Amino acid sequence: MNKIARIVIFLSVLALFSGALAAQTATPTPPTGNEQIKTFEVRLPVTVLLKKELVSGLLPSDFQILEDGVPQEITSFTTDKKNPPVFVGVLMDTSPSTAGKLAFSKEAAKNFLYTVLQLRKDKAAFMTFDHQINLLTDFTDKTDVLDKAVDGVKKTGSQTALYDAVWQFADEKLRNVPGRRVIVLITDGDDTFSRADLNDAIDIAQRTETTIFGISTKAGFLGSVPGVEAGTVKDKGDKFLTELCEQTGGEAFFTGDMIALERAFKKISEELKSQYILTYRPANQNYDGRTRKIEVRFTDKEKADKYKIRTKTSYRAIKDSLK
């Protein structure tokens, strides 16, 4: 073998060795524009109250957000003037115990829909639940379409699948709407039929950033509304309804007469129109599956002593698909 051939072989072996070494020590390829790591944000509809009166006119500097005790930076803040539209689902219980007051619940649902919808901005959908879950009309801003859907409810079912109804509506209808997500439950009883449980319903609502308001028609004075009997509230079902609402930043109302019910619906409507929307990007961006505690408080002690804040108080850090 001549000298030139030996040099060629040596260089070839050297090149192979260098390539193998580089492969062992290579650094990862930087992500391209399409592979950039996405950050997630948490959006909080916040209600501020002075006793029972809604408080407006506050600024981003008035609020502080803590996640698991760690202060977070507010990345977005809107008020009633620039808040995104409301997408509200009215879910009405049509289980056997509602038979005597179906007309009452239907009238209440229609009145609420008239009150809550801001023309050319907000949209509503209407669903009933018993042993079956029926979406009677999808999101629309046309009150005549909603009226027709509500009027079309003529009979009751055999059970109460409340948690399944919340799960299905939040997951299928609210997940990707471009606005604030709200469920209003009109019900008088415990869940008797769902595969989902209370924690499942809270979890899907928090994951889809849905606020739940509950209207219980169980209470009332004898004879005030057909089918509503006098009695105590706050039984197990009422406590679960309260927890479902509070854990999502909403509120439960217990009433059985039309006047009190209309007041409750009016309060919900006014609250939705006066919320502050605070958004923050968690400093901990890991999808670790843990439940993280949220606290929204005032930066000023005088305001903290004077006003009350209501919003959701936790969420679970799991990857989900939201617009």
N, C-alpha and C positions, 0 to 999 in steps of 0.2 A: 504494500500500500504506500503510495507516494505521499509526500508531505502535504500537498494541497488537499488530498482526500481526507487525511487525518484531521486537518483544520476544519473542513466542512462538517465532519462527524462530531467533532468537539463542540462546534457552535450550535449544532442541532440539539445535542444533549443538554447544553446550557440553556437554550431557549425553552425546552420542555420542562426543565427543573424550575426555571424562573416562573413559568406559567402556573405550575402546580403550587408554588409558594404563594404567588399572588392570589390564587383562588382561595387558599386557606386564610389569608389575612385581609381579603377584600372588605371594604366597608359597604353598608347597604346603599343602594341607589336612592338618591333623594326623591321624594314623591313629586310627581308631575302635578300640573294644575288640577287635573281631574281626581288626584289621589290625596288631596290635602285633608288633613284631619279636621272633621267638623266639630265645632263646639256646640253644646246645648245650652238652652236658656230656660228659665222658669218664669212663667207669667202669672201674676197675682192680681185678680180683681179685689180691690180693697174698699170696704165701706167704713166710713167714719161717722160716728154718732155722738151727738150731745143729748144725752138721755134718749129720747125717741126721735129726735130731729136729725136729718141728714146734714152733714157739714161739707160745704164746698169751699173753693178758694185756696186750698192748700198747695204747697209747692214741693218739688222733689227734695229740697233741702230740709223739709219738715220730717222726712221719713228716714229710718234706718232699717236695713234688712240683715238679719243674722241667720246663718245656716249652721246648725249644730254648734251654736255659740260663736261662730266666726263671722265678723262683719263682711258684707258683700257689697260690690259696687252696683248701683242702679244704672242699667244701660238704656232704659227707656221709661218714659213717664207720660201718661196722657190723662186728660180729665174729660168731663162730659162734653166739652166742645169738640174734641177730636177723637173720642173713643171709637174703636172699631164697632161694626154692627153687632147686634145680638142675634144669635141663632138659638131659639128656644123650642124645646120639645115639651108639649103638655101630654103627660102620661096619666090616663084616667083608669081607675080601678073599676072593673065591671064584674067583680066576683059576686056570689049569691047574696052576701049581706048588703050590697048596694042597691038591690032591686027596688026598695021602697023610696029611694032618694035619687034615682037615676036622673029624673028631670031636673032636680036641684043641682046636681053635679054638672050636668050638661050646660045649664044656664050660666053657672059660675065659670065654666071653661070658656064659653063664648065671650062673656063680659071681660074676662082677663085678656083674651086675645085682642079684643078691640082696644084695651087699655095699653098693652105692652108694645104693640107694633108701631114703630115710627115709619111713616110713609116713605117708600123708596129707600129704606135703609135696612130695617130689621126683617127677619123671616121667622116663621113658626111652622111646626109640624105637629100632627096629632096622632097619638097612639093609644090603644086600649089594651088592658091586660087582665086576664082571668086565668083559666087553664091554658089559654092560647094568647099569643101576642100578635096584635094586628096593627100595622101601620096604615091608618086610614087616609092620611095625606102627607106627602113629603113636604119639604120646606117651600113655603110660598109667602108672598106678602099680600095675597088676595084674600080679604076677609070673607068674601062670599064663598070661596072654595073651602075655607076652614069651617064656616057655618054649616055648609052642606055635610062635611065630614062628621061634625059633632052631632048634627040632627040625625045622621044615619045610624047612630047607636040605638038599637031597639031592645036588645036582650042581654042577659048576663050569662056568665059561664059558671063553671063548677068549682074552681079553685082560685088561688091568688099567687101569681108568679111575679111578684114585685121586683125582686132582685134580678131575675132574668131579664125583665123588661128594661131596667136601668142598664144592665150590661149590654144588651143588644143595641139599644138606642145610642148609647155613648160610643160603642165600638164601631157600629156600622154607619151612623148618621152624623155624629159630632166630630169624629176623629180628624177629618180633613176640611171642615168648613173654615172659611177665612174670617173669623170673627170671634166674639165671646161666646162661650158655650154654656147653655143653661138647660136644666131639666126642672120642670115643675110637676110634682107628683100630687095627684088628688086621690086619696085613699082613706079607707076607714078601718083597715084591719091588718093583721099579721100576714107575713108571707107563709103560704102553706104548700107551695108547689115547685119552687125554683130549684134548679141544680146549683146555681150560684148561692153564696151566702152573703151576709152583711159585709164581711171583709172584702169579698170579691167585688161587690158593688162600689165600695169606697175606693178600692184600688183602681178600677177602670175609670172612675170619675176623676181621680187625681191624675192618672196617666194621660187622660185626654183633656185635662185642664177644664173640667166641667164643674160648675157650681150647681148644687141641688137645693131646691126649696120644696118643703113638704107641706101639704095642706091636709090635715086630718079632719074628716067630717064625722068622726066617731062621737065627739062630745056634743052637748047641746041640752036644751030644756025640753022636756016631754011635750010633744005637740008642736014645737017650733018648726020642725021640718019633718015631713013624713019619713018614717024609718029611722029617725035619730032618737035614741032613748036617753033619758037622763042617766048620769053615772059619772064615775071618776075617770080621768084620763091618766096618762103616764103609766100605763101598764107596760109589759115587756115590748109589745109592738111599738108603742109610742116612744119608748126609750131608744129603740133601734132606729126609728125614723129620725129622732133628734140627733143621734150620733151620725147617721148618714149625711144629714144636712150640715152639721157643724164641722165634720171632718173635710168637707169640700168647700167650706167658706160660706155656706148658705144658712138658712134658718127654717125651723119647723113651726107651723101655726096650728093651734088646736081650736076648732070652732065647729058649730053645727047649725048656725042660723045664717041666713043669706046676708044680713047686714054686716055681721062680723067677718064673714068670708070675703065680701067685697072689699072690706077695709084691708084684709090681709093681701089680697091680690093687688090692690092699689099700692100698698107698701112695697111689694116686690117690684112692681113696675117702676115706681119712683126710684127705688134703690138701683135698679139696673141702669137708669138714666143718669145717675149721679156718682157712679163708681169712679175710683181712681184705678188706673191700670199700671202696675209697677212690674217691670221686667228686670231680671238680673241674670248674669252668667256665673254659675257656681264656680268658685275657685277650685273646688275638687271636681274635675271633669271625668272622673272614672265612673263607668257604669258598673258599680260594685253590687247592685241589687239591694243595698241597705235602705232602710227608711230613714230619711233625713228630716230633722226638725227645723221648721221655719218659724221665725219670730219677726213680725213687723212692729216697730215701735217708733215713738216720736223722739226726735233729737232734743226737743225742748221739754223740760220737766213740767212747765206750766200747762202745755198742751196735753202731756201724758196724764196729768191729774184731772184734766177737764174733759177730754174726749175718750171715746172707746173705739178701738179698731177691730173689725171683723174680717178675716180672710182665712184661707186654709192654713193649717199649721204643720203639714208634713207632705212628703211625696216619696216615692220609691225610685231610686236611681237605676232604672233599667232602660235599655235602648228601645225606643218606640218610634213609630212613624207618624209624625204630626206635621201639618203645614204651618 
